[in-house]
Amino acid sequence: MRVRSAAIVLIALWCNAPAFARPLPQEAARAAAPAAALTDQQIVAFLENAKVVKTKGIGKGVTGAVRATLSDGTLTHDAQIQKIEEKKAQFTAGTISEFNFEDSWRFNVAAYRLDRLIGLGMVPVSVARNWKSERSAFTWWIDDVLMDEGTRIKEGRQPPDTGSWNEQMQLVKLFDQLIANTDRNSGNLLIGTNWQVYAIDHTRAFRTHDTLKTPANIQRCDRQVLAGLKGLTKESLKRQLGEFISDFQINGLLARRDLIVAAIDKAGPAGVFDRKR
C-alpha cells in the first residue's frame, strides 16, 4: 500500500479501548451509526468472522490486494484483503538494494498491534484470516478520507491546526523508525476529514537491524506514546506480535526503541508533548 495504494483508503480511528481495533465510520452510502459505535473487540470479531459477500480488484499496486465487502447479517462494511508473502535474498529498486528482503501481509497485522501497545492510534485495524486457503491480512476499510499527503502537498493545502499536524507527523516519523519501515511515502499517509493523519501500508517493515535509518527524524514524542515505548518488553512483544514477526525482528525493534527513547530523553522537556485527543 505504498504509492500503489493511494486508492486504498483504509484505516481505523482510535479510541481508548485496550484491544486491537478502533471504531470507524461507514461510507456515505451506508448507515454510519452502527460502525461508529463499534468497540475494538467488535471490529476485530467482525473482520475475523463476517462473511465475504463480494470482492473486486483495487486496480493499483503489485501485492494483489482486493477490496471485499463483508457482512455478519447486521453490519456490512468493506475490508482490504492482502496476502502477499515475498522473500528475496536481495531486492533492487533503482539505485537502492536491500538484502534479506521481505514484503509480507503479516507486517500489517504486527504494525496494528504494536500501534495499540504504545498508544499511537494511527494504524488501521488488521487481523489474520484465511482467504482462498491462504493466510491473509483483513484490514478495515474507511471512506471518510479527505486526501492523502501527496494530494495535500500538490494542492498546497494547509491543516487548520498546524501544531496538531506537526505533532502527528512527528509520531509518524517516530513509528517508521521504530518498525524500520522502508516504504513510507506520501501516498500511504491518509488524512481524515477531521485532519487526523493515518499511516497505512507496513508490508515492508520490521527489518532486523538495530540502528535507526534516519535518527534525525526522532525529535519529539507524545507523553503517552513515550510511556508505551518504555513499557515494551520482549515478552509483551512476543505475546502480541510473535505470530507475525520473528525473534530477530523483535530484537531489532527493541534495539531501535532504546535509541528512540534515549533521543527523546536527551531532548528533555522540549522533546515531549501532550497530543490533542
C-alpha positions as CSV (number, residue, x, y, z in Angstrom):
1,M,0.0,0.0,0.0
2,R,2.7,2.4,-1.0
3,V,2.1,4.8,-3.9
4,R,0.4,1.9,-5.4
5,S,-2.3,2.1,-2.9
6,A,-3.2,5.7,-2.5
7,A,-6.6,4.4,-3.7
8,I,-6.7,2.0,-0.7
9,V,-8.5,4.2,1.8
10,L,-8.4,2.0,4.8
11,I,-7.7,3.0,8.3
12,A,-9.2,2.8,11.8
13,L,-10.0,5.7,14.1
14,W,-8.5,5.0,17.5
15,C,-10.4,5.2,20.8
16,N,-9.4,4.4,24.4
17,A,-10.4,0.8,24.5
18,P,-7.5,-1.6,25.2
19,A,-8.0,-4.3,22.5
20,F,-6.7,-4.3,19.0
21,A,-9.3,-2.4,17.0
22,R,-10.7,1.1,16.7
23,P,-14.2,2.4,15.7
24,L,-14.6,3.7,12.2
25,P,-17.4,5.4,10.2
26,Q,-19.3,3.8,7.3
27,E,-19.1,5.1,3.8
28,A,-21.8,7.7,2.9
29,A,-23.9,5.2,1.0
30,R,-24.4,3.1,4.1
31,A,-25.8,3.7,7.6
32,A,-22.9,5.2,9.6
33,A,-24.1,4.8,13.1
34,P,-23.6,1.0,13.6
35,A,-19.9,1.2,12.6
36,A,-19.2,4.3,14.5
37,A,-20.4,2.7,17.7
38,L,-18.2,-0.4,17.5
39,T,-15.6,-1.2,20.1
40,D,-12.2,-2.6,19.4
41,Q,-13.3,-6.1,20.2
42,Q,-16.3,-5.9,17.9
43,I,-14.3,-4.7,14.9
44,V,-11.8,-7.5,15.3
45,A,-14.6,-10.0,15.6
46,F,-16.3,-8.6,12.5
47,L,-13.1,-8.8,10.4
48,E,-12.4,-12.3,11.6
49,N,-15.8,-13.8,11.2
50,A,-18.0,-11.8,8.8
51,K,-18.9,-13.4,5.5
52,V,-17.2,-12.2,2.4
53,V,-20.1,-11.1,0.2
54,K,-18.1,-9.9,-2.8
55,T,-14.7,-8.8,-3.9
56,K,-13.2,-6.6,-6.6
57,G,-9.7,-5.6,-7.6
58,I,-8.3,-2.4,-6.3
59,G,-6.7,-1.6,-9.7
60,K,-3.4,-0.4,-8.4
61,G,-0.4,-1.9,-6.7
62,V,1.7,-5.0,-7.0
63,T,0.6,-7.0,-4.0
64,G,-2.7,-8.4,-5.4
65,A,-4.8,-6.7,-2.8
66,V,-8.6,-6.8,-3.2
67,R,-11.4,-4.8,-1.7
68,A,-14.0,-7.0,-0.1
69,T,-17.5,-6.4,1.2
70,L,-18.1,-8.2,4.4
71,S,-21.4,-8.8,6.3
72,D,-22.3,-10.5,9.5
73,G,-26.1,-10.1,8.9
74,T,-26.3,-6.9,10.9
75,L,-23.3,-4.9,9.8
76,T,-22.0,-4.6,6.2
77,H,-18.6,-3.0,5.7
78,D,-15.6,-3.2,3.4
79,A,-12.1,-4.5,4.1
80,Q,-8.9,-4.9,2.2
81,I,-7.6,-8.4,1.8
82,Q,-3.8,-8.7,1.2
83,K,-2.0,-12.0,1.1
84,I,1.5,-11.0,-0.3
85,E,4.3,-13.1,1.1
86,E,7.6,-12.5,-0.7
87,K,11.1,-13.0,0.4
88,K,14.3,-12.4,-1.6
89,A,18.0,-12.7,-0.7
90,Q,18.5,-9.3,-2.5
91,F,15.9,-6.8,-3.7
92,T,16.9,-3.9,-6.0
93,A,14.7,-1.0,-6.9
94,G,16.5,1.7,-8.9
95,T,19.7,2.5,-7.0
96,I,18.6,1.0,-3.7
97,S,19.3,-2.6,-2.8
98,E,18.1,-4.5,0.3
99,F,19.3,-7.8,1.5
100,N,17.0,-10.4,3.2
101,F,14.1,-8.5,1.7
102,E,10.5,-9.3,2.9
103,D,7.2,-8.0,1.7
104,S,4.5,-9.6,3.9
105,W,0.9,-9.2,4.8
106,R,1.9,-10.2,8.4
107,F,3.6,-6.9,9.0
108,N,0.3,-5.0,8.6
109,V,-1.2,-7.0,11.5
110,A,2.0,-6.6,13.5
111,A,2.1,-2.8,12.9
112,Y,-1.5,-2.5,14.0
113,R,-0.9,-4.5,17.2
114,L,2.3,-2.5,18.0
115,D,0.4,0.7,17.4
116,R,-2.1,-0.2,20.1
117,L,0.6,-1.4,22.5
118,I,2.2,2.0,22.5
119,G,-1.0,4.1,22.3
120,L,-0.3,5.6,18.9
121,G,-3.7,5.2,17.3
122,M,-2.7,5.9,13.7
123,V,-2.7,2.4,12.1
124,P,-5.7,0.5,10.7
125,V,-7.2,-2.4,12.4
126,S,-5.8,-5.5,10.7
127,V,-6.4,-9.2,11.6
128,A,-5.1,-12.5,10.3
129,R,-7.6,-14.7,8.5
130,N,-7.7,-17.4,5.8
131,W,-8.7,-16.3,2.3
132,K,-8.9,-18.8,-0.5
133,S,-6.8,-21.3,1.6
134,E,-4.1,-18.7,2.2
135,R,-3.3,-16.8,5.4
136,S,-4.0,-13.1,4.7
137,A,-4.5,-9.7,6.4
138,F,-8.1,-8.4,6.6
139,T,-7.9,-4.7,7.2
140,W,-10.8,-2.3,7.9
141,W,-11.7,0.0,5.1
142,I,-12.5,3.6,5.8
143,D,-14.2,6.0,3.4
144,D,-14.1,9.4,5.2
145,V,-10.6,10.2,3.8
146,L,-10.2,13.8,2.7
147,M,-7.0,13.1,0.7
148,D,-3.6,11.6,1.0
149,E,-0.4,13.5,1.8
150,G,0.6,13.6,-1.8
151,T,-2.6,15.3,-2.8
152,R,-2.3,17.8,0.1
153,I,1.2,18.8,-1.0
154,K,0.3,19.0,-4.7
155,E,-2.7,21.2,-3.9
156,G,-0.8,23.3,-1.3
157,R,-3.5,22.7,1.3
158,Q,-2.7,23.6,4.9
159,P,-4.1,22.0,8.0
160,P,-6.4,24.1,10.2
161,D,-4.3,23.3,13.3
162,T,-0.6,23.3,12.4
163,G,0.5,22.5,15.9
164,S,-1.6,19.3,16.0
165,W,-0.5,18.5,12.4
166,N,3.2,18.8,13.2
167,E,2.8,16.6,16.3
168,Q,1.1,13.9,14.2
169,M,3.8,13.9,11.6
170,Q,6.4,13.7,14.4
171,L,4.7,10.5,15.6
172,V,4.5,9.0,12.1
173,K,8.2,9.5,11.6
174,L,9.0,8.0,15.0
175,F,6.8,5.0,14.3
176,D,8.5,4.4,11.0
177,Q,11.9,4.5,12.7
178,L,10.6,2.1,15.3
179,I,9.4,-0.5,12.8
180,A,12.1,0.1,10.3
181,N,9.6,0.9,7.6
182,T,11.4,1.0,4.2
183,D,8.4,2.1,2.2
184,R,6.8,5.2,3.7
185,N,5.7,7.8,1.1
186,S,3.0,10.5,0.7
187,G,0.6,8.1,-0.9
188,N,0.3,5.9,2.2
189,L,-0.3,8.7,4.6
190,L,-4.0,9.4,4.7
191,I,-5.8,12.5,6.0
192,G,-9.2,12.1,7.5
193,T,-12.0,14.7,7.2
194,N,-11.0,15.9,10.7
195,W,-7.4,16.2,9.6
196,Q,-6.2,13.2,11.6
197,V,-3.3,11.5,10.0
198,Y,-3.4,7.8,9.4
199,A,-0.4,5.6,8.4
200,I,-1.1,2.7,6.2
201,D,0.9,0.0,4.4
202,H,3.5,-1.6,6.5
203,T,4.2,-4.7,4.4
204,R,7.9,-3.7,4.1
205,A,8.7,-3.0,7.7
206,F,10.1,-4.9,10.7
207,R,13.7,-5.2,9.5
208,T,16.2,-6.8,11.8
209,H,18.8,-4.1,12.0
210,D,19.4,-2.5,15.4
211,T,20.1,1.1,14.1
212,L,17.8,3.9,13.1
213,K,17.6,4.6,9.4
214,T,17.1,8.3,9.9
215,P,17.9,9.3,13.5
216,A,17.3,13.0,12.8
217,N,13.6,12.1,12.4
218,I,13.4,11.5,16.1
219,Q,12.7,14.9,17.7
220,R,9.5,14.9,19.8
221,C,7.1,12.3,21.2
222,D,3.7,12.3,22.8
223,R,4.0,11.7,26.5
224,Q,1.7,8.6,26.5
225,V,3.4,7.1,23.5
226,L,6.7,7.5,25.1
227,A,5.4,5.7,28.2
228,G,4.2,3.0,25.9
229,L,7.6,2.7,24.2
230,K,9.3,2.4,27.6
231,G,6.8,-0.3,28.6
232,L,7.6,-2.6,25.7
233,T,9.3,-5.9,26.7
234,K,10.4,-8.9,24.7
235,E,7.7,-10.9,26.5
236,S,4.9,-8.5,25.6
237,L,6.0,-8.2,22.0
238,K,6.3,-12.0,21.6
239,R,2.9,-12.4,23.1
240,Q,1.2,-9.9,20.9
241,L,3.3,-9.9,17.7
242,G,5.1,-13.3,17.9
243,E,2.8,-14.9,15.4
244,F,3.7,-12.3,12.8
245,I,7.4,-11.4,13.3
246,S,10.4,-13.4,14.3
247,D,12.6,-13.1,17.4
248,F,15.3,-11.4,15.3
249,Q,12.8,-8.8,14.3
250,I,11.6,-8.3,17.8
251,N,15.2,-7.9,19.0
252,G,15.8,-5.3,16.3
253,L,12.6,-3.4,17.2
254,L,13.7,-3.3,20.9
255,A,17.2,-2.0,20.0
256,R,15.6,0.7,17.9
257,R,13.2,1.5,20.7
258,D,16.1,2.0,23.1
259,L,17.7,4.5,20.7
260,I,14.4,6.4,20.2
261,V,13.8,6.6,24.0
262,A,17.3,7.8,24.6
263,A,17.0,10.5,21.9
264,I,13.7,11.8,23.4
265,D,15.0,11.7,27.0
266,K,18.1,13.6,25.8
267,A,15.9,16.3,24.4
268,G,14.4,16.9,27.8
269,P,11.0,18.7,28.3
270,A,11.2,20.1,24.7
271,G,11.0,16.6,23.4
272,V,7.7,15.7,24.9
273,F,4.2,17.0,24.2
274,D,0.7,16.1,25.2
275,R,-1.2,15.3,22.0
276,K,-4.7,16.6,21.4
277,R,-7.0,13.5,21.5
